[in-house]
Amino acid sequence: MRVRFRKRAQLDIESIHEFIQARNPRAASEIAARIRDAASRLQEWPFIGHSCRAQGTYEWVVVGSPYIIVYEIHEAADEVAIIAVFHGAQNRGQDDET
């Protein structure tokens, strides 16, 4: 399956990068790369995450970080769509999942 980042997820990664960069530019680049690397693993193992609160969505934790990738699988399109990226301590409402 191919992995596609929705605009929301791209903006989430950019926001994470900007927030960390103000304190540690090297760490900012590393965490953005780790998030993208974790997402790329979903092309081979799309069902590796666990079911999310919103029906039809899954969560995959970026190992060694506080970030969670929220995604959905479109088997007919052979695609994993990355919906959003959240910090684990972030207060998320039901509407934030999609």
Protein Blocks (a to p, Z undefined) as FASTA:
>chain_A
ZZdddfklmmmmmmmmmmmmmmommlmmmmmmmmmmmmmmmmmmmmlpccdfbghiacdd
dehiabdcdddddfknopacdfbdcdfklccdfklmZZ
